[in-house]
Amino acid sequence: MPKNIENKIKVYFKDNKVLSRDQLICELRKDFPSWSSNTINTYLYKLKKKDIINNITRGVYTLENERVFGPKTDSRLKKIATKIHKNYPFINYCVWNTSWLNDFMLHQPFKQFTVIEVEKSAVEQVFVNLSYDFKNVYLNPDSLFFERYISTMEDAIIIKNLHSESPTMKLNNIVVPMLEKILVDMLIDEDLFSAQQGELDYIFKSAYKKYTINESKMKRYASRRNRETELEKRINIVLAK
């Protein structure tokens, strides 16, 4: 195996926590254009055997020293993401489910929500489009509406504005929020994250224990949402325990 391939691999992951198999192959072809598909597959296998790269899920890789948050994406999320991408291929968005936070909590919430975040210019169109195929779809509900209706509903779909430069990643061909984004959002959206508010310290501590957290990325996003000071205090409290 060429000596410089390991250095190349580290460069590929410099700005990305995870890369799909197709992304890795694309980068390798740029640096090693003479390699055949079989050669690339052989080297990917060897890199996995040496623990240079690891699978966090099928067809998705990370570096050996990264513990990346890679939640399961169910068929409903895949259907929603496929529909958004098909109808609006150039917009920024991400999809996820609040049940992803259950692994970080002591007490398991009875309710869960599917969350779709879409750039502001397209959020109305996506809301109308998805309302044809799914029930209980709500666009940017306010606190009163959330408390009266959504909080008692089974698996409502909530569509929100996606803030610029939100940390996201592609997982199984679906754009999802990074854990860093979700942690910051919990400090802001007390309606959506009402079930988590009493366990914020525990959730942050669990997240740091289980996964590699990119604090600089998280702080940049928190700064854009005017929560950098609050995030800093939360990190200090959690890490001091």
C-alpha positions as CSV (number, residue, x, y, z in Angstrom):
1,M,0.0,0.0,0.0
2,P,1.5,3.4,-1.0
3,K,3.0,5.2,2.0
4,N,1.2,8.5,1.2
5,I,-2.3,7.1,1.1
6,E,-2.8,7.4,4.9
7,N,-1.8,11.1,4.8
8,K,-4.2,11.6,1.9
9,I,-7.0,9.9,3.8
10,K,-6.5,12.3,6.8
11,V,-6.7,15.3,4.4
12,Y,-10.0,14.0,3.0
13,F,-11.4,14.0,6.5
14,K,-10.0,17.3,7.6
15,D,-13.2,19.2,7.1
16,N,-15.6,16.3,7.3
17,K,-16.4,14.0,10.2
18,V,-17.9,11.4,7.9
19,L,-17.5,10.6,4.2
20,S,-19.6,8.2,2.1
21,R,-17.9,5.4,0.2
22,D,-18.6,7.3,-3.1
23,Q,-17.0,10.5,-1.7
24,L,-13.9,8.6,-0.6
25,I,-13.6,6.9,-4.0
26,C,-14.0,10.2,-5.8
27,E,-11.2,11.7,-3.7
28,L,-8.9,8.7,-4.3
29,R,-9.5,8.9,-8.1
30,K,-8.3,12.5,-8.1
31,D,-5.0,11.6,-6.4
32,F,-4.5,8.2,-7.9
33,P,-6.1,8.4,-11.4
34,S,-4.5,5.2,-12.6
35,W,-6.1,3.0,-10.0
36,S,-8.8,0.7,-11.1
37,S,-12.0,0.1,-9.1
38,N,-10.6,-3.2,-7.8
39,T,-7.4,-1.5,-6.7
40,I,-9.4,1.2,-4.8
41,N,-11.6,-1.5,-3.2
42,T,-8.5,-3.4,-2.1
43,Y,-7.0,-0.3,-0.5
44,L,-10.2,0.6,1.3
45,Y,-10.3,-2.9,2.7
46,K,-6.7,-2.6,3.9
47,L,-7.3,0.8,5.5
48,K,-10.3,-0.7,7.4
49,K,-8.1,-3.7,8.5
50,K,-5.5,-1.3,9.8
51,D,-8.2,0.8,11.6
52,I,-7.3,3.9,9.6
53,I,-10.9,4.2,8.6
54,N,-14.0,2.7,10.2
55,N,-17.6,2.2,9.2
56,I,-20.1,3.9,11.4
57,T,-22.9,2.5,9.2
58,R,-23.1,0.9,5.8
59,G,-21.2,2.9,3.2
60,V,-20.2,5.7,5.6
61,Y,-16.7,6.1,7.0
62,T,-14.9,8.0,9.6
63,L,-11.3,8.2,10.9
64,E,-10.3,5.7,13.5
65,N,-10.0,8.3,16.3
66,E,-13.4,9.9,15.6
67,R,-16.4,8.7,17.6
68,V,-19.1,10.1,15.3
69,F,-22.8,10.4,16.1
70,G,-24.5,8.2,13.5
71,P,-28.2,7.7,14.4
72,K,-30.5,5.4,12.5
73,T,-32.5,6.9,9.7
74,D,-35.9,5.2,9.4
75,S,-38.0,4.8,6.3
76,R,-40.1,7.8,7.2
77,L,-37.2,10.1,7.3
78,K,-35.8,8.6,4.1
79,K,-39.2,9.2,2.3
80,I,-39.3,12.8,3.5
81,A,-35.7,13.5,2.5
82,T,-36.2,11.9,-0.9
83,K,-39.3,14.0,-1.6
84,I,-37.5,17.2,-0.6
85,H,-34.4,16.5,-2.6
86,K,-36.5,15.4,-5.7
87,N,-38.7,18.5,-5.7
88,Y,-36.1,21.0,-4.4
89,P,-32.7,19.7,-5.4
90,F,-30.8,22.9,-4.7
91,I,-32.1,24.0,-1.3
92,N,-30.3,23.4,2.0
93,Y,-32.2,21.3,4.5
94,C,-31.9,18.6,7.2
95,V,-34.2,16.0,8.7
96,W,-34.1,14.1,12.0
97,N,-36.2,12.8,14.9
98,T,-36.1,13.9,18.5
99,S,-36.0,10.2,19.6
100,W,-32.3,10.4,18.6
101,L,-31.7,12.1,22.0
102,N,-33.1,9.2,24.0
103,D,-29.7,7.5,24.3
104,F,-28.4,10.6,26.1
105,M,-31.3,10.8,28.6
106,L,-32.2,9.2,32.0
107,H,-35.9,9.5,31.5
108,Q,-37.4,8.5,28.2
109,P,-39.9,11.0,26.7
110,F,-43.3,9.6,25.7
111,K,-43.5,11.9,22.6
112,Q,-41.2,12.2,19.7
113,F,-41.2,14.6,16.8
114,T,-40.0,14.5,13.2
115,V,-38.1,17.7,12.5
116,I,-37.5,19.2,9.1
117,E,-35.3,22.3,8.8
118,V,-35.3,24.1,5.5
119,E,-33.7,27.3,4.3
120,K,-36.1,30.3,4.7
121,S,-36.7,30.9,1.0
122,A,-38.2,27.5,0.5
123,V,-39.8,26.6,3.8
124,E,-43.3,27.6,2.7
125,Q,-43.1,25.5,-0.5
126,V,-41.8,22.4,1.4
127,F,-44.5,22.8,4.0
128,V,-47.3,22.8,1.3
129,N,-45.7,19.9,-0.6
130,L,-45.2,17.6,2.4
131,S,-48.7,18.4,3.7
132,Y,-50.2,16.5,0.7
133,D,-48.5,13.2,1.8
134,F,-48.2,13.4,5.5
135,K,-50.5,14.2,8.4
136,N,-49.9,16.6,11.3
137,V,-47.4,18.8,9.5
138,Y,-46.8,22.2,11.2
139,L,-44.8,25.2,10.1
140,N,-42.8,27.2,12.7
141,P,-45.4,26.7,15.4
142,D,-45.3,29.3,18.2
143,S,-45.2,28.4,21.9
144,L,-48.9,28.6,22.5
145,F,-49.8,26.4,19.5
146,F,-47.1,24.0,20.5
147,E,-48.4,23.7,24.1
148,R,-52.0,23.4,23.2
149,Y,-51.8,21.0,20.3
150,I,-48.5,19.5,19.2
151,S,-47.2,18.6,22.7
152,T,-50.0,16.0,23.0
153,M,-49.8,14.7,19.5
154,E,-48.1,11.4,18.4
155,D,-45.1,12.0,16.1
156,A,-46.0,15.4,14.6
157,I,-43.9,16.7,11.7
158,I,-42.4,20.1,12.5
159,I,-41.0,22.3,9.8
160,K,-38.6,25.0,10.9
161,N,-36.3,27.5,9.3
162,L,-32.7,26.2,8.8
163,H,-30.2,28.8,10.1
164,S,-27.3,29.6,7.8
165,E,-24.1,27.6,8.3
166,S,-25.9,25.0,10.4
167,P,-23.6,22.0,11.0
168,T,-25.0,19.1,9.0
169,M,-23.7,15.9,7.4
170,K,-24.9,13.3,4.9
171,L,-25.8,9.9,6.4
172,N,-27.2,7.1,4.2
173,N,-27.8,9.8,1.5
174,I,-29.9,11.8,3.9
175,V,-28.8,15.3,5.2
176,V,-29.1,15.2,9.0
177,P,-27.9,17.7,11.7
178,M,-24.6,17.0,13.5
179,L,-24.8,16.5,17.2
180,E,-23.1,19.8,17.7
181,K,-26.1,21.6,16.1
182,I,-28.6,19.6,18.1
183,L,-26.8,20.4,21.4
184,V,-26.9,24.2,20.6
185,D,-30.5,24.1,19.5
186,M,-31.5,22.5,22.8
187,L,-30.4,25.7,24.5
188,I,-32.7,27.8,22.3
189,D,-35.9,26.0,21.3
190,E,-37.5,25.2,24.7
191,D,-40.8,24.1,23.0
192,L,-39.3,21.5,20.7
193,F,-36.9,20.3,23.4
194,S,-39.3,20.6,26.4
195,A,-38.7,17.0,27.4
196,Q,-34.9,17.5,27.5
197,Q,-34.8,20.8,29.4
198,G,-34.6,19.1,32.8
199,E,-31.6,16.9,31.7
200,L,-29.5,19.3,29.7
201,D,-26.4,18.8,31.9
202,Y,-26.8,15.0,31.7
203,I,-27.4,15.1,27.9
204,F,-24.2,17.2,27.3
205,K,-22.2,15.0,29.6
206,S,-23.4,11.8,27.8
207,A,-22.8,13.4,24.4
208,Y,-19.2,14.2,25.3
209,K,-18.7,10.7,26.8
210,K,-20.0,8.8,23.8
211,Y,-18.9,10.9,20.8
212,T,-16.2,13.2,19.6
213,I,-17.5,16.8,19.9
214,N,-16.1,19.5,17.6
215,E,-16.2,22.4,20.0
216,S,-15.0,25.0,17.6
217,K,-17.8,24.0,15.1
218,M,-20.3,24.0,17.9
219,K,-19.2,27.4,19.2
220,R,-19.3,29.0,15.8
221,Y,-22.8,27.8,15.3
222,A,-23.8,29.0,18.8
223,S,-22.2,32.4,18.1
224,R,-24.4,32.7,15.0
225,R,-27.4,32.0,17.2
226,N,-26.3,34.3,20.0
227,R,-25.8,31.5,22.5
228,E,-22.0,31.3,22.7
229,T,-21.9,32.5,26.3
230,E,-24.6,30.2,27.4
231,L,-22.9,27.3,25.6
232,E,-19.6,28.1,27.2
233,K,-21.1,28.0,30.6
234,R,-22.8,24.7,29.9
235,I,-19.6,23.1,28.6
236,N,-17.7,24.3,31.7
237,I,-20.3,23.0,34.1
238,V,-20.5,19.6,32.4
239,L,-16.7,19.1,32.0
240,A,-16.1,20.1,35.6
241,K,-18.3,17.3,37.0
